Amino acid sequence: MDLIHKLLNLILPILTIILLLLLYPLVLVFRFFNYFIKFAFPEDLAGKVTLITGASSGIGEYLAYEYAKRGARLALVARRKEQLEVVAERARELGSPEVIVIFADVSKLDDCKRFVDETIHHFGTLDHLVNNAGVCYVQDQRCSSDYISLMDINFWGSVYTTQFALPHLRNNKGKIVVISSCAGWFATPKLGICCVRTRSIRYQYHHLF
């Protein structure tokens, strides 16, 4: 048995390196062609239903505008009512045939279920889910409990929403878009919680599919 272990310890690392050298270029070629096909033949978003969280400002707001320009029907979710109404009106002007606004807090499980249900009740389907809602701030936090509200929004808000939207997305092979951060790869002082959040979301979505 010891001899077998020694042989495996000697042979497997070499085989692993050889396989990586042989297969990794093929993976890169596949990714390149996949990217090229998607770039050359983009998805037709006209009439498709897109749910965007955190749509009242920032990235969520401008994603709503881009989807609107391509004719998507929108369900916009945020906590700030007046700002969300402004975004919705602008989206209609840019070409979205139908926009609904839903005031909700993604850190609350019941709210996440409610706005997904309202979207399905209104449109009857869901094609794209954009998990955009999130906050990141630097404070003199001294213990892990100080970060509960941040994790409730940034991490659990995406998990809850995806949990309720996933059955509807699977019905028509829909897509999930996750707004993440480079903090998951390159950490900076006092932003450790954002790094955890970014990596956790990536891990969670990997296991959902």
HUDA-V702332 format. One record per backbone hydrogen bond with DSSP energy under -1.0 kcal/mol. NH is the residue of the N-H (numbers start at 1). CO is the residue of the C=O. If there is no record, write none. Layout:
NH/CO ; NH/CO
//
This chain:
5/1 ; 6/2 ; 7/3 ; 8/4 ; 9/5 ; 10/6 ; 11/7 ; 12/8 ; 15/11 ; 16/12 ; 17/13 ; 18/14 ; 19/15 ; 20/16 ; 21/17 ; 22/18 ; 23/19 ; 24/20 ; 27/23 ; 28/24 ; 29/25 ; 30/26 ; 31/27 ; 32/28 ; 33/29 ; 34/30 ; 35/31 ; 36/32 ; 37/33 ; 38/34 ; 39/35 ; 40/36 ; 41/37 ; 47/71 ; 48/45 ; 50/73 ; 51/128 ; 52/75 ; 53/130 ; 55/77 ; 61/57 ; 62/58 ; 63/59 ; 64/60 ; 65/61 ; 66/62 ; 67/63 ; 68/64 ; 69/65 ; 71/68 ; 72/67 ; 73/48 ; 74/98 ; 75/50 ; 76/100 ; 77/52 ; 78/102 ; 84/80 ; 85/81 ; 86/82 ; 87/83 ; 88/84 ; 89/85 ; 90/86 ; 91/87 ; 92/88 ; 93/89 ; 94/90 ; 96/91 ; 100/74 ; 102/76 ; 104/78 ; 108/105 ; 112/108 ; 113/109 ; 114/110 ; 115/111 ; 116/112 ; 117/113 ; 118/114 ; 119/115 ; 120/116 ; 121/117 ; 122/118 ; 123/119 ; 124/120 ; 127/49 ; 128/49 ; 129/175 ; 130/51 ; 131/177 ; 132/130 ; 141/139 ; 146/143 ; 147/144 ; 148/145 ; 151/147 ; 152/148 ; 153/149 ; 154/150 ; 155/151 ; 156/151 ; 159/155 ; 160/156 ; 161/157 ; 162/158 ; 163/159 ; 164/160 ; 165/161 ; 166/162 ; 169/165 ; 170/166 ; 171/167 ; 174/169 ; 175/127 ; 177/129 ; 179/131 ; 184/181 ; 185/182 ; 186/182 ; 191/188 ; 195/191 ; 196/192 ; 197/193 ; 198/194 ; 199/195 ; 200/196 ; 201/197 ; 202/198 ; 203/199 ; 204/200 ; 205/201 ; 206/202 ; 207/203 ; 208/204
//
